[in-house]
Amino acid sequence: MLEAVRVSKSFGGLQAVHECSLRVERGTITGLIGPNGAGKTTLFNLITGFHHPDRGEIRLEGERIDGLPPHQVFQKGLFRTFQITREFSRMTVLENLMLIPPYQCGEKVWNTWIRPFRIRGQEREIKERALEVLEFVELIDLKDEYAGALSGGQKKLLELAKSLMARPKIVLLDEPGAGVNPTLMQKLTERIRDLCEKQGLTFFIIEHDMDLVMNLCNPIIVMNEGKKLMEGPPEAVKSDRRVLEAYLGGVST
């Protein structure tokens, strides 16, 4: 589904990602772990077009996407969340979801005059879809609340709901467990599993919570010093000497 081939990125004298190659297989929940400064978030930024690699290639379903701006990467079917949620705080939960689908007729001003019935019909369809998604993530009772009033865990569920409105092929989650209480974290992991197992959605997840990664992800990719250190199932990763050294004795950048 997703492949990085010998990708490198420097910022001044700092080599953030160095000759990194990895693959995310279709229909998996693939974890990405590593000590602070390993290059994980920079790699996500390269994949999603926020930065352009100095060298290397990034492919989505075999098509090169390195060098594309973020909105074009999104249109290819890749959705990304951030460590800090980016909801529209002064809009309702429902309105946040209804903004997401691309190519809405109402985005073009002249359609309000020449295609009003088409706009209203599309908006009804989008609203119905948004309500279904809110039921799925169990936020339906909060649909009319301002998104800024949600708890941290509820905002993470809202981010997942927004990704579903985009009907993506792959979702990149950057620390979905950060700041989430155990109850909401359980709900979030259940929804991710359901989406992968029942709908075939592919996930690529950065996470520092080792319990979450080990219980949710397979395979797990380990990065250190800007490159892939190893890859394998949870049990192999937990017992790998190189991983232990990276976390306990490695140098953070």
MOGIGI-V371377 format. One record per backbone hydrogen bond with DSSP energy under -1.0 kcal/mol. CO is the residue of the C=O (numbers start at 0). NH is the residue of the N-H. E is the energy in kcal/mol with one decimal. If there is no record, write none. Layout:
{{CO;NH;E} {CO;NH;E}}
This chain:
{{0;60;-3.1} {1;23;-2.9} {2;58;-3.1} {3;21;-1.7} {4;56;-1.9} {6;19;-2.8} {7;53;-2.4} {7;54;-1.3} {8;15;-1.3} {8;16;-2.0} {10;13;-2.1} {13;10;-2.8} {13;15;-1.1} {16;8;-2.7} {19;6;-2.7} {21;3;-2.8} {23;1;-1.9} {24;27;-1.2} {27;202;-2.8} {28;217;-2.5} {29;204;-2.9} {30;220;-3.2} {31;206;-1.3} {32;222;-3.0} {34;37;-1.7} {37;225;-1.9} {38;42;-2.2} {39;43;-2.0} {40;44;-2.5} {41;45;-2.0} {42;46;-2.5} {43;47;-2.3} {44;49;-1.6} {44;50;-1.8} {54;7;-2.0} {56;4;-3.2} {57;64;-2.9} {57;65;-1.1} {58;2;-2.5} {59;62;-1.9} {62;59;-2.8} {64;67;-2.0} {68;72;-1.8} {69;73;-2.5} {70;74;-1.7} {72;77;-1.2} {73;76;-1.8} {76;168;-3.0} {76;169;-1.8} {78;171;-3.1} {86;88;-1.1} {87;90;-1.9} {88;147;-1.9} {90;146;-2.8} {91;95;-2.3} {92;96;-1.4} {93;97;-2.1} {94;98;-1.2} {96;99;-1.3} {103;106;-1.8} {104;107;-1.8} {107;110;-1.5} {108;111;-1.6} {109;112;-1.3} {109;113;-2.3} {110;114;-2.2} {114;118;-2.0} {115;119;-2.3} {116;120;-2.2} {117;121;-2.4} {118;122;-2.5} {119;123;-1.9} {120;124;-1.9} {121;125;-2.6} {122;126;-2.5} {123;127;-2.4} {124;128;-2.3} {125;129;-2.6} {126;130;-2.4} {127;131;-1.9} {128;132;-2.3} {129;133;-2.4} {130;134;-1.9} {131;135;-2.0} {132;136;-2.2} {133;138;-2.8} {138;141;-1.9} {139;142;-1.4} {141;144;-1.9} {142;93;-2.4} {144;92;-1.9} {145;148;-1.8} {146;149;-1.5} {150;154;-2.3} {151;155;-1.5} {152;156;-1.8} {153;157;-2.2} {154;158;-2.2} {155;159;-1.9} {156;160;-2.4} {157;161;-2.6} {158;162;-1.9} {159;163;-1.6} {160;164;-1.5} {163;166;-1.3} {168;201;-1.3} {169;78;-2.3} {170;203;-2.3} {171;80;-2.8} {172;205;-2.8} {174;177;-1.2} {176;179;-1.8} {180;184;-2.5} {181;185;-2.2} {182;186;-1.7} {183;187;-2.5} {184;188;-2.5} {185;189;-2.1} {186;190;-2.0} {187;191;-2.2} {188;192;-2.5} {189;193;-2.4} {190;194;-2.4} {191;195;-2.0} {192;196;-3.1} {193;197;-2.8} {194;200;-2.1} {201;170;-2.5} {202;29;-2.7} {203;172;-2.1} {204;31;-3.0} {205;174;-2.5} {207;209;-1.0} {208;212;-2.3} {209;213;-2.8} {210;214;-1.8} {211;215;-1.9} {212;216;-2.7} {218;30;-2.3} {219;231;-1.9} {220;32;-2.7} {221;228;-3.8} {221;229;-1.2} {223;226;-1.4} {225;17;-2.6} {226;223;-2.5} {229;221;-2.9} {231;219;-2.8} {232;236;-2.1} {233;237;-2.6} {234;238;-1.3} {239;243;-2.0} {240;244;-2.4} {241;245;-2.1} {242;246;-2.1} {243;247;-2.7} {244;248;-2.6} {244;249;-1.1}}
